Amino acid sequence: MNILCEMVKVRNKKESVEKLKIPTLLSAFITLLNDRLGETIVFPLLPFLLERFTKSGSTLGLLAGTYAISQFAVAPLIGALSDRFGRKPIIITCVAGSVIGLSLFAITVSLDWNNILPIWATSLPLFLLFAARIIDGASGGTAATATAVLADISTPENRAKTFGLIGVAFGLGFVLGPGLGTALAKFSVTLPVWAATLFAIANLGLVIWILPETLMPANRDNLIKKRELNPFRQLKIIFTNHLSRRLCLAFFLFFMAFNGFTAVLVLYLKEAFLWTPQQSSQAFVIVGVIAMVVQGGLIGPLVNRFGEFKLTVSGIGFVIAGCILLTLANQENSIRMVFSSVGILAVGTGLVTPCLRALISRKLDSTGQGAVLGSLQGLQSLGTFLGASAAGICYDLLGQKSPFYGTTLVLIFVVALVQGRRSKQLENKY
């Protein structure tokens, strides 16, 4: 009889856990989707939203990179706080910060400042836009904390399946974001920003009302170490590991170059070819669809047939080809050439991102995996900031096409770094 009672208790516990999983998975999925939508809706429209305030490529590059550097600076703190106080309060705080940042951005680009400000205060809108991006970036721990929530509710056996939600949410965000931007920009260029804000508000309500706490008090870290809060400690972990140092440098330079020129790509399309907000967003829809196909369906069979090394080098080659194709576009053939080039770029980055991570992973023993791979996001954020800032300055000082030429040169060096690692392996083998 006692055994029967215990079996009933275990079954009831499992059923309650399964019921708990449904709101948890839904909240985590919507939070991950919100993280991407906030960027992918707004990013293709940035030059059009800023044109009333500035036409400077340098300002655009800095604004595009501000989100990334803010995320880089605050991410370790957010991770430590979620381990100390639990996932739910940190996700609520981060999503609330995203609501504030997007709302401030939407209000700033929507107001007619000429009828509000005196001449001496004309720089205020730009200041508010940078503040909005900083707030949104500093609140950008939503994805990391949502990932931690998924880890909390999954076992090692089903963790990979649960983490598949991350890829689905990000892929959907890359398609839906520019798609919504294309549809809504027909009515007003500021309307997509308000749509992103409303989605963030809905996300906030969802995590407040239905997300349960997944990190129990007994599993929390009661002591936050100051050294863990230093974002540059991530870089030290990476570059003091001799096994992965060269490939991590290649990873950093790839994202610095790629995210750098994409920061000014829409400005280039707007000024060189007089593209509309709808055309720019459509180009990013193509990128999202192709990236989903490559990373969601093709990458596994391709890796099995060709291996990570060949796909990494081929992917970089695709990105170089896309950059060169962009420089050959003109007013008459811009739609055909640009859509072709962004398709090639999407294939390239879809190959490089997972394969280069896999190459780095292969160079590490089990004790070094977590520290190095966990630090790659910080390295990517820092590269994005430096690349976007440099691309904006080059755009203003050296010409509209200079960021694409610069990206090509950096990527050739990245190929040399990856090839150098391969050559060293072959020498050691023989």
TITI-541775 format. One record per residue (C-alpha): residue number from 1; x, y, z. Coordinates in pm, whole numbers, plus 50000, padded with zeros to 5 digits. Layout:
% TITI-541775
NODE  num      x      y      z
NODE  NUM      X      Y      Z
...
//
This chain:
% TITI-541775
NODE  num      x      y      z
NODE    1  50000  50000  50000
NODE    2  50284  50238  50089
NODE    3  50457  50157  49761
NODE    4  50138  50236  49570
NODE    5  50107  50571  49750
NODE    6  50468  50657  49667
NODE    7  50410  50571  49300
NODE    8  50105  50798  49293
NODE    9  50308  51081  49451
NODE   10  50589  51042  49196
NODE   11  50338  51041  48909
NODE   12  50164  51352  49042
NODE   13  50501  51525  49082
NODE   14  50597  51445  48723
NODE   15  50261  51574  48599
NODE   16  50305  51899  48791
NODE   17  50657  51940  48652
NODE   18  50525  51888  48300
NODE   19  50251  52149  48360
NODE   20  50518  52385  48492
NODE   21  50723  52336  48177
NODE   22  50456  52472  47945
NODE   23  50449  52832  48081
NODE   24  50826  52817  48129
NODE   25  50896  52715  47771
NODE   26  50645  52970  47638
NODE   27  50796  53253  47844
NODE   28  51152  53160  47747
NODE   29  51059  53133  47377
NODE   30  50881  53471  47369
NODE   31  51172  53632  47558
NODE   32  51425  53494  47309
NODE   33  51203  53606  47019
NODE   34  51167  53953  47172
NODE   35  51545  53980  47205
NODE   36  51582  53931  46828
NODE   37  51277  54127  46716
NODE   38  51390  54439  46901
NODE   39  51704  54440  46686
NODE   40  51586  54300  46353
NODE   41  51285  54531  46324
NODE   42  51480  54849  46400
NODE   43  51825  54781  46251
NODE   44  51733  54790  45876
NODE   45  51552  55120  45935
NODE   46  51818  55304  46138
NODE   47  51944  55538  45861
NODE   48  51586  55638  45776
NODE   49  51499  55696  46143
NODE   50  51812  55907  46193
NODE   51  51799  56119  45880
NODE   52  51620  56406  46059
NODE   53  51902  56421  46315
NODE   54  52222  56328  46130
NODE   55  52353  56186  45803
NODE   56  52690  56093  45951
NODE   57  52813  55740  45898
NODE   58  53030  55773  46208
NODE   59  52728  55852  46426
NODE   60  52531  55564  46273
NODE   61  52821  55323  46333
NODE   62  52857  55432  46696
NODE   63  52482  55406  46753
NODE   64  52473  55057  46598
NODE   65  52767  54948  46816
NODE   66  52642  55105  47140
NODE   67  52398  54819  47202
NODE   68  52676  54561  47165
NODE   69  52928  54733  47394
NODE   70  52662  54790  47660
NODE   71  52572  54423  47647
NODE   72  52941  54331  47668
NODE   73  52991  54544  47978
NODE   74  52685  54428  48172
NODE   75  52644  54062  48066
NODE   76  52869  53914  48341
NODE   77  52678  54109  48609
NODE   78  52342  53990  48479
NODE   79  52461  53629  48477
NODE   80  52593  53656  48833
NODE   81  52274  53820  48958
NODE   82  52056  53550  48803
NODE   83  52266  53287  48983
NODE   84  52231  53479  49310
NODE   85  51867  53597  49311
NODE   86  51701  53359  49065
NODE   87  51602  53378  48699
NODE   88  51258  53540  48717
NODE   89  51347  53875  48883
NODE   90  51642  53920  48646
NODE   91  51437  53841  48334
NODE   92  51166  54082  48452
NODE   93  51429  54354  48509
NODE   94  51593  54294  48169
NODE   95  51267  54289  47974
NODE   96  51152  54604  48159
NODE   97  51479  54770  48056
NODE   98  51415  54666  47698
NODE   99  51066  54823  47717
NODE  100  51215  55148  47851
NODE  101  51491  55156  47588
NODE  102  51260  55084  47295
NODE  103  50996  55328  47423
NODE  104  51252  55607  47457
NODE  105  51382  55532  47106
NODE  106  51029  55527  46958
NODE  107  50928  55853  47129
NODE  108  51250  56025  47018
NODE  109  51215  55935  46649
NODE  110  50843  56017  46649
NODE  111  50846  56369  46797
NODE  112  50879  56684  46584
NODE  113  51176  56829  46770
NODE  114  51194  57142  46553
NODE  115  50880  57272  46722
NODE  116  50994  57173  47071
NODE  117  51362  57256  47115
NODE  118  51553  57582  47101
NODE  119  51846  57595  46857
NODE  120  52106  57539  47130
NODE  121  51948  57206  47230
NODE  122  51933  57041  46886
NODE  123  52170  56763  46996
NODE  124  51924  56637  47259
NODE  125  51746  56385  47029
NODE  126  52076  56214  46944
NODE  127  52165  56202  47313
NODE  128  51830  56036  47385
NODE  129  51880  55784  47105
NODE  130  52220  55683  47244
NODE  131  52069  55661  47594
NODE  132  51792  55437  47458
NODE  133  52043  55204  47293
NODE  134  52256  55191  47608
NODE  135  51953  55103  47822
NODE  136  51839  54839  47574
NODE  137  52190  54693  47543
NODE  138  52248  54688  47918
NODE  139  51919  54500  47947
NODE  140  52032  54257  47680
NODE  141  52079  53975  47927
NODE  142  51734  53848  47834
NODE  143  51868  53586  47593
NODE  144  52136  53459  47831
NODE  145  51896  53438  48127
NODE  146  51623  53274  47915
NODE  147  51883  53018  47807
NODE  148  51966  52957  48174
NODE  149  51594  52899  48239
NODE  150  51587  52633  47967
NODE  151  51894  52469  48121
NODE  152  51727  52468  48465
NODE  153  51422  52273  48346
NODE  154  51603  52024  48121
NODE  155  51810  51716  48191
NODE  156  52145  51646  48020
NODE  157  51965  51392  47801
NODE  158  51703  51634  47660
NODE  159  51900  51957  47687
NODE  160  51993  51967  47319
NODE  161  51625  51925  47225
NODE  162  51519  52199  47467
NODE  163  51791  52431  47340
NODE  164  51648  52387  46991
NODE  165  51399  52655  47097
NODE  166  51684  52907  47092
NODE  167  51757  52843  46724
NODE  168  51388  52848  46635
NODE  169  51329  53179  46818
NODE  170  51637  53346  46672
NODE  171  51564  53222  46320
NODE  172  51202  53333  46344
NODE  173  51315  53671  46476
NODE  174  51547  53722  46179
NODE  175  51259  53659  45939
NODE  176  50968  53822  46124
NODE  177  51158  54136  46225
NODE  178  51250  54263  45877
NODE  179  50916  54129  45747
NODE  180  50722  54342  45995
NODE  181  50952  54633  45917
NODE  182  50874  54598  45546
NODE  183  50497  54581  45603
NODE  184  50469  54860  45862
NODE  185  50719  55103  45706
NODE  186  50475  55149  45417
NODE  187  50255  55348  45654
NODE  188  50525  55517  45865
NODE  189  50895  55457  45918
NODE  190  50848  55493  46294
NODE  191  50560  55243  46316
NODE  192  50789  54933  46325
NODE  193  50967  55074  46632
NODE  194  50634  55105  46813
NODE  195  50551  54746  46712
NODE  196  50878  54628  46869
NODE  197  50793  54826  47183
NODE  198  50445  54670  47209
NODE  199  50591  54321  47169
NODE  200  50837  54393  47451
NODE  201  50550  54512  47673
NODE  202  50360  54188  47599
NODE  203  50676  53991  47681
NODE  204  50705  54176  48014
NODE  205  50346  54091  48106
NODE  206  50403  53727  48016
NODE  207  50713  53680  48233
NODE  208  50551  53864  48525
NODE  209  50230  53660  48524
NODE  210  50314  53308  48407
NODE  211  50692  53248  48430
NODE  212  50773  53037  48738
NODE  213  51108  53058  48917
NODE  214  51331  52777  48788
NODE  215  51638  52819  49011
NODE  216  51554  52699  49357
NODE  217  51714  52876  49659
NODE  218  51922  52569  49744
NODE  219  52092  52587  49402
NODE  220  52176  52957  49409
NODE  221  52523  53106  49438
NODE  222  52521  53314  49756
NODE  223  52856  53480  49689
NODE  224  52916  53701  49384
NODE  225  53289  53723  49309
NODE  226  53406  54065  49191
NODE  227  53646  53917  48940
NODE  228  53354  53741  48767
NODE  229  53195  54081  48698
NODE  230  53487  54210  48490
NODE  231  53391  54172  48120
NODE  232  53756  54186  48011
NODE  233  53823  53875  48216
NODE  234  53642  53691  47937
NODE  235  53910  53805  47693
NODE  236  54186  53692  47928
NODE  237  54030  53346  47949
NODE  238  54024  53325  47570
NODE  239  54365  53460  47479
NODE  240  54563  53285  47751
NODE  241  54444  52946  47623
NODE  242  54711  52849  47369
NODE  243  54491  52576  47221
NODE  244  54225  52814  47095
NODE  245  54398  53154  47083
NODE  246  54450  53171  46707
NODE  247  54101  53055  46614
NODE  248  53942  53287  46872
NODE  249  54129  53578  46715
NODE  250  53988  53468  46378
NODE  251  53639  53456  46535
NODE  252  53681  53808  46676
NODE  253  53809  53956  46349
NODE  254  53537  53786  46144
NODE  255  53257  53939  46349
NODE  256  53435  54274  46372
NODE  257  53457  54286  45992
NODE  258  53114  54139  45911
NODE  259  52910  54331  46169
NODE  260  53112  54642  46089
NODE  261  53017  54672  45726
NODE  262  52657  54558  45787
NODE  263  52622  54852  46030
NODE  264  52657  55096  45737
NODE  265  52507  54874  45466
NODE  266  52158  55026  45479
NODE  267  52304  55379  45479
NODE  268  52500  55282  45167
NODE  269  52186  55145  44997
NODE  270  51992  55458  45091
NODE  271  52249  55711  44972
NODE  272  52404  55528  44675
NODE  273  52089  55377  44524
NODE  274  51807  55579  44688
NODE  275  51655  55265  44841
NODE  276  51336  55291  45047
NODE  277  51286  55149  45399
NODE  278  51076  54868  45249
NODE  279  51354  54761  45008
NODE  280  51613  54762  45285
NODE  281  51396  54549  45513
NODE  282  51324  54307  45227
NODE  283  51698  54251  45186
NODE  284  51719  54146  45551
NODE  285  51419  53913  45508
NODE  286  51625  53729  45246
NODE  287  51916  53708  45490
NODE  288  51689  53564  45760
NODE  289  51530  53300  45536
NODE  290  51863  53180  45393
NODE  291  52029  53176  45736
NODE  292  51743  52962  45872
NODE  293  51774  52715  45584
NODE  294  52153  52689  45612
NODE  295  52180  52664  45990
NODE  296  51851  52481  46043
NODE  297  51865  52216  45773
NODE  298  52183  52209  45566
NODE  299  52466  52256  45816
NODE  300  52452  51899  45955
NODE  301  52476  51715  45620
NODE  302  52735  51966  45493
NODE  303  52958  51916  45798
NODE  304  52933  51538  45761
NODE  305  53043  51562  45399
NODE  306  53301  51843  45400
NODE  307  53401  51905  45764
NODE  308  53411  52227  45968
NODE  309  53745  52349  45832
NODE  310  53646  52349  45464
NODE  311  53306  52501  45542
NODE  312  53464  52778  45750
NODE  313  53703  52877  45472
NODE  314  53426  52845  45208
NODE  315  53192  53055  45422
NODE  316  53450  53333  45452
NODE  317  53493  53311  45074
NODE  318  53118  53361  45028
NODE  319  53126  53670  45252
NODE  320  53421  53815  45056
NODE  321  53235  53750  44730
NODE  322  52924  53922  44867
NODE  323  53127  54228  44969
NODE  324  53288  54255  44625
NODE  325  52950  54216  44454
NODE  326  52812  54507  44658
NODE  327  53087  54735  44530
NODE  328  52994  54647  44169
NODE  329  52629  54747  44206
NODE  330  52501  55067  44042
NODE  331  52176  55261  44019
NODE  332  52038  55049  43733
NODE  333  52118  54700  43864
NODE  334  52111  54766  44239
NODE  335  51809  54549  44324
NODE  336  51941  54243  44141
NODE  337  52301  54285  44258
NODE  338  52225  54372  44620
NODE  339  51970  54094  44668
NODE  340  52218  53847  44517
NODE  341  52502  53973  44735
NODE  342  52306  53961  45064
NODE  343  52197  53606  44974
NODE  344  52562  53509  44929
NODE  345  52653  53687  45254
NODE  346  52379  53496  45439
NODE  347  52512  53163  45312
NODE  348  52862  53263  45416
NODE  349  52785  53370  45770
NODE  350  52546  53073  45807
NODE  351  52843  52844  45742
NODE  352  53111  53032  45936
NODE  353  52928  53093  46264
NODE  354  52860  52731  46368
NODE  355  53166  52581  46200
NODE  356  53420  52821  46349
NODE  357  53267  52765  46693
NODE  358  53298  52391  46635
NODE  359  53664  52424  46531
NODE  360  53737  52617  46852
NODE  361  53553  52355  47055
NODE  362  53758  52075  46901
NODE  363  54082  52238  47018
NODE  364  53978  52239  47382
NODE  365  53978  51970  47643
NODE  366  53668  51916  47855
NODE  367  53789  52144  48136
NODE  368  53838  52444  47907
NODE  369  53524  52415  47697
NODE  370  53279  52607  47913
NODE  371  53501  52904  47994
NODE  372  53620  52969  47638
NODE  373  53296  52898  47452
NODE  374  53097  53096  47707
NODE  375  53324  53395  47647
NODE  376  53279  53398  47268
NODE  377  52957  53601  47295
NODE  378  53147  53875  47478
NODE  379  53417  53863  47212
NODE  380  53150  53892  46941
NODE  381  52989  54193  47114
NODE  382  53321  54375  47147
NODE  383  53404  54301  46783
NODE  384  53064  54435  46676
NODE  385  53122  54764  46858
NODE  386  53475  54814  46722
NODE  387  53376  54707  46370
NODE  388  53065  54926  46350
NODE  389  53251  55230  46484
NODE  390  53542  55182  46243
NODE  391  53312  55122  45945
NODE  392  53119  55444  46016
NODE  393  53439  55648  46035
NODE  394  53571  55492  45711
NODE  395  53239  55562  45539
NODE  396  53266  55934  45619
NODE  397  53640  55980  45562
NODE  398  53733  55730  45290
NODE  399  53414  55690  45088
NODE  400  53095  55486  45073
NODE  401  53261  55166  44951
NODE  402  53558  55171  45188
NODE  403  53393  54954  45459
NODE  404  53343  54676  45203
NODE  405  53705  54693  45089
NODE  406  53821  54698  45451
NODE  407  53605  54394  45534
NODE  408  53755  54205  45240
NODE  409  54112  54270  45359
NODE  410  54034  54168  45717
NODE  411  53861  53849  45602
NODE  412  54162  53750  45389
NODE  413  54367  53774  45710
NODE  414  54103  53563  45890
NODE  415  54147  53291  45625
NODE  416  54523  53304  45685
NODE  417  54466  53259  46060
NODE  418  54239  52959  46009
NODE  419  54471  52809  45748
NODE  420  54769  52868  45978
NODE  421  54601  52667  46251
NODE  422  54540  52387  45998
NODE  423  54899  52391  45873
NODE  424  55032  52368  46228
NODE  425  54809  52066  46292
NODE  426  54937  51887  45982
NODE  427  55298  51953  46085
NODE  428  55231  51807  46428
NODE  429  55059  51506  46270
NODE  430  55356  51416  46055
//
